[in-house]
Amino acid sequence: MGEHTAPLFPQEVIDEYAALGIDLPALFSAGHLGDRMGVTIVEAAADRVVGTMPVEGNTQPYGLLHGGASAVLA
């Protein structure tokens, strides 16, 4: 498998959770599946996480986003 990359979070959010003893990047890590699907976390706060995932490479035979890919993103 490829090399795993940790999700990116704003440092102030990481620090806020670290003060509570929570390793936020590890908690939200999608592991190798997230890497394979191209999931990227672009914004994170206590009440919201925003991520992206490309449709290309994650489609069903008709060219639409595969339902399993939607579940990975959710």
WOKAQUI-V55798 format. One record per backbone hydrogen bond with DSSP energy under -1.0 kcal/mol. NH is the residue of the N-H (numbers start at 1). CO is the residue of the C=O. If there is no record, write none. Layout:
nh = (NH NH)
co = (CO CO)
This chain:
nh = (14 15 16 17 18 19 20 21 22 24 27 28 34 35 36 37 39 40 42 43 45 50 52 58 60 63 66 70 71 72 73 74)
co = (10 11 12 13 14 15 17 18 17 22 23 24 30 31 32 33 34 52 50 50 48 43 40 55 64 60 58 66 67 68 69 70)
